[in-house]
Every structure is written in C-alpha cells, then in structure tokens.
Amino acid sequence: MALAPNFIPPLLLLSLLIVSIPLTSSQSDANTTNPPPSDSDLCNGVFVSYTHTKGSKIPPNDTTNQPYRFESVITVLNHGRDELKSWRVFVKFAHREFLVSASNAVLSDGSSLPVSVENGTVFAGYPSSDLKSAIQTAGDVTQMQARVELVGTQFGVAPPNVPLPKNITLAIDGWKCPKATQKGKNVLQVCCTPDPDYDNTEIIDNEFLPRQDGDLTIMYDVVRSYSSNYMAQVTMENHNPLGRLDNWKLSFDWMRDEFIYTMKGAYPSIVDSSDCVDGPQAKYFQDLDFSNVLSCARRPTIIDLPPTKYNDSTFGLIPFCCRNGTILPRSMDPSKSSSVFQMQVYKMPPDLNISALSPPQNWRINGTLNPDYKCGPPVRVSPSQFADPSGLPSNRTTFASWQVVCNITQPKDASPRCCVSFSAYFNDSIVPCKTCACGCSSNKAARACSTTAPSLLLPQQALLVPFDNRTELTEAWAYLKHRPVPNPMPCGDNCGVSINWHLATDYRGGWTARVTVFNWGETDFVDWFTAIQMKNAALGFEKAYSFNASTLGINGENNTIFMEGLPGLNYLVAERDGENPLKNPRIPGKKQSVISFTKKLTPGINVPGGDGFPSKVFFNGEECSLPTILPVRSSQHRRHISAFLLALPVLALLILRV
C-alpha cells in the first residue's frame, strides 16, 4: 500500500521531538562563561587593600603647599584557614598625611586622633580585633572582614590624581607579605600568606595570643565584674635593665563613655566629674552621686600616690603601690620594678552586662628625665592568675586580661636631657658638653648666644659653676690658651644633669677613671643610677670605690658598667643656693667615685686614644649627649705642669678684674 505524501514515520517523528526539547538549566549553566575570580578570591591568606574613594581641595589656598581632603578605605579580609588574632596593618603614607578619623581601628602606637601620620602608621582593629576564617563561619564575610574608613588631609596631590601610600602590609609576626601592587588608579593591594618557617602553633592552638616581651608591660586585669561596672587592676612592670620611671604619668582613652568611680593605689591628676554631669552618664545613672566620681575625662591622666598613703584604708593597701611613681630596673630592686593600682569603672549602654568588657585604648606612659615609651594596643591574653585571698593553696583567674606592650623609643628631633663632659690627666682643659646638647630656645630674638658655635674648653674649676656664671672663667681660659672667643658666645648645654668622665691614670697593669654626676635641676633623684657603655674596656672593670657598681649584659654583650649610690647615699639632691646667695653662685647636687680597671682581660687597649672613654652614657635610663672630640695630650703635660698651677694665673686675672 502506498504512503500518503504527508505521512511521517513514527520513529522519525520521535527523533524530531527529542531534538526539539530545550536543554536543562544545568546544561545551560555549563555553557555560560563565568566571570574571572577577583584578586581577593585568589588569595589563600589575608588580603589587604587600600582604596582611595574621594578627594577635594580645602582652605587655605596655597600654591606651594596646598592641602586636600582625602577619604579612603582599608579592607582586611581573612581568606586563610585559621582565625586571624589581633590584626594590624601598616600603611606607609607618602604625602604628609594628617589623619582626622578612622573607623573600626585605633593607631597601635597609642596616638590619639587627629595626628600626623606622614611617616606611616600601624592600624589595629577596634572594637573587634580578630577575624574569623571562612571555615569557621561558612563564608560569612561580615565576620571575616574588617573595613576601616579613613578621613584626613594630604598635601600636594590635586584631584584627579590619587594620593596612594607607598606600601601596605600586615604588621603581624608569622606572615609574609610581598610589596603591594597598584590596581587601577586608586587601589593598592597585597596578599599575605603564612610564613612556613614561623612556629605559630601557640597562636592557633590557644584561644588567646601569647604574652609578648617589651621594655615595659602593662596588664589590664578585670578582677570583678558586674552588669553596670567592673573593678580593674592595672600592673606596670619594667623589663629593661636600663629603663626606669620617676613620677610616672599614665594616660589612656575611654572609647565607650566609661568613667572612673573609685581608685586605690593611684589617683587622677585632675578630679572632675563635670563631663558626666553634662553628658549621657548622668542621664542614665540618675541615682548615682556624681560628687564622689573621680574622673569623667575621656582621657584621664593617672599618677602614683606618695608612700604615706600605702597603709591608708581608702587609697592604699595595694601591693607595689604608693612610691611617688618610681619604677626601677629589676637589677636594682625587683620589689620596686612594678607598680599596681585598682579602679572601679562604670560602663554605659549597650554594655550593661557582666561579660561586656572593653579596655581603654591609646595608652601612654612617661616620667621625669626618663626615656620615652611607645605603647601598642591592648591585646587579649589568657586570664591572669592571682593567689587566692582566702589563703588556700590555689589561684584565682581574672574575668578578662589584656596586655599592653611599651618599648623605649627616640622621638624624631628629640633632645637628650643629660650630657657628658670629658677630661684627662694629660690635659688641663675639659671638653665640655656640646652647645645646646639638651636643646635651645627657638626664639632667636630672645637669645644672646650662638646655637651653632662649638662649646669652649673649660678649666677644671668651672665644672662646679653654673653655666650662667662661667663666662669670665671661660674667656680667661681661652685667653690663656690662645684660643679665639666667638661673638656671640656659644649657648649652654641646657641639661638638668651632666656627667664628667675624667681619665685619672694609665699604667702598665691597669687604669682608673673618676665619674662625677651633677644635678643642675630642681628635682631630687632618689635611687639614681648611671650606666657607662665601653666597647673595648668594660671586661677589665674591677670596682667603684664610692658607688655600688657591676657589669651588666645587654643584648648579649657584656660591655656596660651599671652604677648606683651605696645604701644611704642613693640621694642626688637638686641645685641649691650657695653659702651667700648674693655673692656665690648656686651649687649643683654632686656624686663622685673613682673606678678602677685591669688590663689583664683587655690586652692591647689604647686607653688615652679612646678606649678609656665611654661610647654611651645613660642616666636614669635616658641616653646622654656625648662630646664629639676627646682630650688630647698637651705640651703642659710633657713639661709636667700641674693643672693646679695653671689655674693660678686664671684666678689672678679674675681678681685683677674685680
């Protein structure tokens, strides 16, 4: 039978139907081109980026030094396997930036905003300092990422140009970061990966970061906690063999409207509750008597109490408190190397529960004639343990503990606060402290002296005379030695403390020196010390006859001689009036000792040629300014003319002038 012209075989019809069925969604997606992964997605570590978002010109108009507002965002994204503890990022700014605000972060050096960051700065996370991993959060970016919005001022880069920093990097041990790369015009980014050679098991296996070493550490321990307030114990410990603090002053910033209600072992330098009365604190705590509140300042300054308050039931009875702010090196007295106080802190909403605890930020500590310290941010560490107050043989842990690490630093353009003069048995002139060794007034109109002229050599007796009374002696000595006298005369050293190092003898088996410490200031120094660093001769040190002295190892080198007053002689008094104030100059406080050395352990040293003079000198932890020249052998020494005989013409000349 013949087929009809329009008849389609069933098998062929089925084939056509199958071909006409559309592809499934999975097949369609497989054929779709996916966008390329972002740079952050390709980073198996911590991705850090700096994005400039906006810039504009601001007053004043200055064609040579025009300021501009900048706005930018730092992003820290944890794409690693483990939680990132206490993240810190270094930004090397390059356009004299002045930072006005930063969200979700603080500056790790303890500086308060606004502040200049032209040399770069380290940002630390606050209030959240830890970043979870994607594994811990199922990829929740809000827990994996920190976003810091910056607003500040930069100079010289006008829009549409972009003032990007020179570099950004993680500032955490155990991470390796290549140099950041630029993406487009306004982004600088870097991917940091774990350092395979760094042992970070202590960080990963514990809930808290390990405690760090530093010149000075501060522990902020919450020892009691309630819903609206808590009791904190603050412990400052000195770990530097040459570091110390006198009349310490401690300051920090409250970040969440906290205020100090009571204290024991220390006290605010200013007691004032007006900021609470005028602020939200009084509105919330309506039943609290704010006349008893010690401090409502956002940045209070805390000072130590005098020893007379140690047994006071209201202010004292705290171990290691009440020493007028003195913290000594452990080598001098371990019991005086720390200072402790407690304070009751009231909190504000929304932190009104027992576990809502947040330490203050931007810590800073300094003292009188002491080295400068820079303090990092508080880092959460394992709870501190204290002996059980019941006397039972057990320990109690704190509710929470944070550690602040402070290290001695030398601020840019900072002047020393002590200086050194050199003299020797073979030269009757003293090489004095340098001109303006401890700084000079910047007011040229008020100065009648030269800040650039080198200081003039002095006769021996001038050491005991204040600088303002040395002019005639100095001019007479220059005339006697046929040395020119500049006009105007060089300015003084302006140092509160000066130290004279006199090379007394040099013989075949050993040598001696005499050290004299002068206090020209108005402050008495209790438990003073000085440290002399000698590169080649310290091993030969034998003894000091009027000081308590010993060699001290620092950074693996045993080249420092540490000297302090003997028991009962540890008090360096301030400058005082002479016997007749109308005629006699003021008299400095003075301590002196001869120290002896042997050459058995240091054969071949050149004592008069430089090995017999210190390379560094410290007083109470502060490094002193040293002369740039050494005494040289004089013709008078070859003729065996004594310094005393040479002083007679000077004295006669002064008498004739009267």
Buried (B, 14 or more C-beta within 10 A) or exposed (E): EEEEEEEEEEEEEEEEEEEEEEEEEEEEEEEEEEEEEEBBEEBEBBBBBBBBEEBEEEEEEEEEEBBBBBBBBBBBBBBBEBBBBBBBBBBBBBBBBBBBEBEBBBBBBBBBBEBBBBEBBBBBBBEEBBBBBBEBBEEEEEBBBBEBBBBBBBBEBEBEEBBBBEBBBBBBEBBBBEEBEEEEEBBBBBBBBBEEEEEBEEBEEEEBBEBEEBBBBBBBBBBBBEEBBBBBBBBBBBBBBBBBBBBBBBBBBBBEBBBBBBBBBBBBBEBBBEBBBEBEBBEBBEEBEBEEBBBBBBEBBBBBBEEEBBEEEEBBBBEBBBBBBBBBBBBBEEEBBBBBBBBBBBBBEEBEEEEBBBBBBBBBBBBBBBBBBBBBBBBBBBBBEEEEEEEEEEEBEBBBBBBBBBBBBEEEEEBBBBBBBBBBBBBBBBBBBBBBBBBBEEEEEEEEBBBEBBBBBBBBBBBBBBBEBBEBBBBBBBEBBEEEBEEEBBBBBBBBBBBBBBBBBBEEEBBBBBBBBBBBBEBEBBBBBBBBBBBBBBBBBEEBEBBBBEBBEBEEEEBBBBBBBEEEEBEBBBBEEEEEEEEEBBBBBBBBBBBBBEBEEBEEBEBBEEBBBBBBBBBBBBBBBBBEEBBEEBEBBEEEEEBEEBBEEBEEBEEEEE
